[in-house]
């Protein structure tokens, strides 16, 4: 257990940041799943969903939630899946 005041603040801050990071990851994963589902069923709005997924991946990458090469790999695989 944290003893000093600064350690208590650090724990509180890390929990807040973890919650925020998890929200960005959740949005990204839902967008990726939507693109995969649309490509399987040959849905007409695949391109729109792909752009939303790109946006979610880029936001996660900008905030250092995922590595930039991981983001590039995810976007590349999604574009190959759609086309």
Order of alpha helices (4+ residues) and beta strands (2+ residues): alpha-alpha-alpha
